[in-house]
Each structure stands twice: as structure tokens, then as C-alpha cells.
């Protein structure tokens, strides 16, 4: 499996309908969840990418251990974000142990880097999500809701899930907020007064604090 250029974050050739996985995932629960559902190839030297879904879209997986260990994962995200060749989707293990670290990685990924972040509870849930991504891409790549062109707004499902994670918001208030502020940028720039009109004073203050910490 050869890369199409010398940049180690550049695209590689991925056969149609396959996923190319980093060798480190061989034998993992995630890989076992993929096998039998989609065609899986293992390759060395895929750093910083964990899974290539196509020549231009990839998945970076941040484990519970990565979050607890510190901010080392950030370098991987930045390398993919700075690559003009790749569209990165970030899967983050959000468990009882890693939940306290989740807001930081969410802010860094979504607000600072403008990348798509999807929380998963386990490697098996991640495998199901990757299968969904590949199946959508195989049908018609241009309509894959998770793969987007750079500088466009986040896909609606991931955006909704992201807004739901803001303290005080949840599943009820998130859709209301997105009706008035359809992007993270607009929501983060909204004044407390504007937010109060949608969610009330207390939650408006929580949202404002979240974005200005």
C-alpha cells in the first residue's frame, strides 16, 4: 500500500469498499468489530492516522488512555488538520473515567481546529460507526454526512451532538439553539442576551462561560 506523495499525512490508495487500518489495531476489539462487515487491510507507518476510509478521508481514534495521559493526542490532530490532502474524523472514547477530560478535547477539536468530533462509548460502537461511514461513502461519497469540504460547517448530526455536550444544554435545548445559531462559530459569538431569548438566563450564562473559558 503506497502513499501518493512523500508527506506522511498525505493520501494513500485505498481500494474501493476497504478500510486501511494501522497495524497497531490488529487483534483489537475495534478491528474484530469491523472484520466480516467490511474489508480490512493492515499497514505499518500510518501515523498519525488510525484508519483510512478512502484516499482522502480518515479516522483518528482517541482512546480513554490517551485522554487520561494528557494532551499528547493534540499533535496528531494538528498534523491531519494542517494536511491539505485529508479530511479527518475524530472518534473519542467518552467513558465514566474519561468524561472529565472530554470538554477539553471537544473544544480543541471542534472550536480550535474546526474538525468533526464524534464521541463513542466503546471500540465496538466505534466499529459500527466506521462501518456506517464506509457504507455511506460507497453509496455516494458526496452525500456522506460526516465527510465535508474544508471551511464548511459541521455536518448536522455531529454538530447537534457537540452542542448537546455543552453544560446545561442537552437534547431539548440543542435543536432550539441551532435553529437560531446554525454553526458553532455563530453560537460561540452570541451574546448572553441573545442566548437568553432561546434558553433562559441560567443556561445562557453556562453557554457563554463554556465558550469564553
C-alpha positions as CSV (number, residue, x, y, z in Angstrom):
1,X,0.0,0.0,0.0
2,X,1.9,3.1,-1.2
3,X,1.2,6.7,-0.4
4,X,0.6,9.0,-3.3
5,X,3.2,11.5,-2.0
6,X,6.0,11.8,0.4
7,X,4.1,13.6,3.1
8,X,3.3,11.1,5.8
9,X,-0.1,12.8,6.3
10,X,-0.9,12.6,2.6
11,X,-3.4,10.3,1.0
12,X,-2.8,6.7,0.3
13,X,-4.5,4.4,-2.2
14,X,-7.5,2.7,-0.5
15,X,-9.3,0.0,-2.6
16,X,-13.0,0.8,-3.1
17,X,-15.0,-0.6,-0.2
18,X,-12.0,-1.2,2.0
19,X,-10.6,0.3,5.2
20,X,-6.9,0.5,5.7
21,X,-6.0,0.3,9.4
22,X,-2.8,1.0,11.3
23,X,-1.1,-2.2,12.3
24,X,-1.4,-1.3,16.0
25,X,-5.2,-2.1,15.7
26,X,-4.7,-5.7,14.7
27,X,-6.4,-8.0,17.1
28,X,-8.2,-5.2,18.9
29,X,-11.9,-5.2,19.7
30,X,-12.4,-2.4,17.2
31,X,-10.8,-4.4,14.4
32,X,-12.8,-7.5,15.3
33,X,-16.0,-5.4,15.1
34,X,-15.0,-4.4,11.5
35,X,-14.0,-7.8,10.2
36,X,-16.7,-9.7,8.4
37,X,-18.6,-6.4,7.9
38,X,-16.2,-4.6,5.6
39,X,-12.8,-5.5,4.0
40,X,-9.9,-4.6,6.3
41,X,-6.2,-4.1,5.4
42,X,-3.5,-3.5,7.9
43,X,-0.5,-1.3,7.2
44,X,2.6,-0.1,9.1
45,X,3.6,3.6,9.3
46,X,0.1,5.1,9.1
47,X,1.0,7.6,11.9
48,X,-0.9,9.8,12.8
49,X,-3.9,8.2,11.1
50,X,-5.6,5.2,12.6
51,X,-8.0,4.3,9.7
52,X,-8.2,5.4,6.1
53,X,-11.7,5.2,4.8
54,X,-10.7,6.5,1.4
55,X,-7.7,8.2,-0.2
56,X,-8.8,11.5,1.3
57,X,-10.9,10.7,4.4
58,X,-9.5,9.2,7.6
59,X,-10.3,8.5,11.2
60,X,-8.2,9.3,14.3
61,X,-9.2,7.4,17.4
62,X,-8.5,9.0,20.8
63,X,-8.8,6.3,23.5
64,X,-9.7,6.7,27.1
65,X,-6.0,6.1,27.9
66,X,-5.0,8.9,25.5
67,X,-7.2,11.4,27.3
68,X,-6.1,10.4,30.8
69,X,-2.4,10.6,29.8
70,X,-2.6,14.2,28.8
71,X,-2.6,16.3,25.6
72,X,-0.2,14.2,23.5
73,X,-3.1,13.4,21.1
74,X,-3.2,17.1,20.0
75,X,-0.1,16.8,17.8
76,X,-1.8,14.0,15.8
77,X,-4.9,16.1,15.3
78,X,-3.0,19.2,14.2
79,X,-0.9,17.2,11.7
80,X,-4.0,15.9,10.0
81,X,-5.8,19.3,10.2
82,X,-2.8,21.0,8.6
83,X,-2.7,18.5,5.7
84,X,-4.5,19.9,2.7
85,X,-5.0,16.3,1.5
86,X,-7.0,14.8,4.3
87,X,-10.4,15.2,5.8
88,X,-10.2,13.9,9.4
89,X,-13.0,12.5,11.5
90,X,-12.1,12.3,15.2
91,X,-13.6,9.5,17.4
92,X,-13.2,10.0,21.1
93,X,-13.9,7.4,23.8
94,X,-16.2,9.1,26.3
95,X,-16.4,6.9,29.3
96,X,-17.0,7.4,33.0
97,X,-13.3,7.6,33.5
98,X,-12.6,10.0,30.6
99,X,-15.7,12.1,30.8
100,X,-13.9,14.9,32.8
101,X,-11.4,15.3,30.0
102,X,-14.0,15.4,27.2
103,X,-14.8,19.1,27.2
104,X,-11.2,20.0,26.7
105,X,-10.7,17.7,23.7
106,X,-14.1,18.7,22.3
107,X,-13.2,22.4,22.5
108,X,-9.8,21.9,20.9
109,X,-11.1,19.6,18.1
110,X,-14.3,21.5,17.2
111,X,-13.6,25.1,18.1
112,X,-9.9,25.4,17.7
113,X,-9.3,23.1,14.7
114,X,-12.8,23.0,13.1
115,X,-12.8,19.2,12.8
116,X,-15.6,16.7,13.2
117,X,-15.7,15.0,16.6
118,X,-18.0,12.1,17.4
119,X,-18.0,10.6,20.9
120,X,-18.2,6.8,21.3
121,X,-18.7,4.7,24.4
122,X,-16.5,1.8,23.3
123,X,-14.5,0.4,20.5
124,X,-17.4,-1.7,19.4
125,X,-19.5,1.4,19.0
126,X,-16.7,2.9,17.0
127,X,-16.5,0.0,14.7
128,X,-20.3,0.3,13.9
129,X,-19.8,4.0,13.2
130,X,-16.8,3.3,10.9
131,X,-18.9,0.7,9.0
132,X,-21.7,3.3,8.6
133,X,-19.2,5.8,7.3
134,X,-17.8,3.4,4.7
135,X,-21.2,2.3,3.6
136,X,-22.3,5.9,3.1
137,X,-19.1,6.7,1.2
138,X,-19.6,3.6,-1.0
139,X,-23.1,4.6,-2.0
140,X,-22.3,8.2,-2.9
141,X,-19.2,10.0,-1.4
142,X,-20.6,13.5,-2.0
143,X,-23.6,12.7,0.3
144,X,-21.6,11.3,3.2
145,X,-22.8,13.5,6.1
146,X,-19.6,13.0,8.0
147,X,-17.1,13.9,5.2
148,X,-17.1,17.6,4.3
149,X,-15.1,20.1,2.4
150,X,-12.8,22.3,4.4
151,X,-14.2,25.6,5.7
152,X,-17.8,24.4,5.6
153,X,-20.0,24.0,8.7
154,X,-20.0,20.7,10.6
155,X,-22.3,18.0,9.5
156,X,-25.7,18.3,11.2
157,X,-25.5,15.0,13.2
158,X,-22.1,15.7,14.7
159,X,-22.9,19.4,15.3
160,X,-26.1,18.5,17.2
161,X,-24.2,16.0,19.3
162,X,-21.5,18.6,20.0
163,X,-23.9,21.3,21.1
164,X,-25.7,18.7,23.4
165,X,-22.5,18.3,25.3
166,X,-22.3,22.0,26.4
167,X,-23.2,22.2,30.1
168,X,-26.9,22.9,30.7
169,X,-27.9,22.3,27.1
170,X,-28.8,18.7,26.5
171,X,-31.1,17.1,23.8
172,X,-34.0,19.5,24.2
173,X,-32.3,22.9,24.0
174,X,-29.6,21.9,21.4
175,X,-32.0,21.9,18.4
176,X,-33.5,25.2,19.6
177,X,-30.1,26.8,19.7
178,X,-29.2,25.5,16.3
179,X,-32.3,27.0,14.8
180,X,-31.1,30.4,15.8
181,X,-27.3,29.8,15.6
182,X,-26.8,27.3,12.9
183,X,-23.0,27.0,13.3
184,X,-20.5,26.7,16.2
185,X,-19.0,30.0,15.2
186,X,-22.3,31.8,15.5
187,X,-23.2,30.1,18.7
188,X,-19.8,30.9,20.3
189,X,-20.1,34.6,19.2
190,X,-23.7,35.0,20.6
191,X,-24.2,37.4,23.4
192,X,-25.7,36.4,26.7
193,X,-28.8,38.5,25.8
194,X,-29.2,36.6,22.5
195,X,-28.8,33.3,24.2
196,X,-31.3,34.1,27.0
197,X,-34.0,34.6,24.4
198,X,-33.7,30.9,23.5
199,X,-32.7,29.0,26.6
200,X,-33.1,31.4,29.5
201,X,-30.7,33.3,31.8
202,X,-29.0,30.4,33.7
203,X,-28.3,28.2,30.7
204,X,-27.2,31.3,28.6
205,X,-24.6,32.1,31.2
206,X,-23.3,28.4,31.2
207,X,-23.0,28.5,27.4
208,X,-21.2,31.9,27.4
209,X,-18.8,30.6,30.1
210,X,-18.1,27.4,28.1
211,X,-17.0,29.4,25.1
212,X,-15.1,32.1,26.9
213,X,-13.1,30.0,29.4
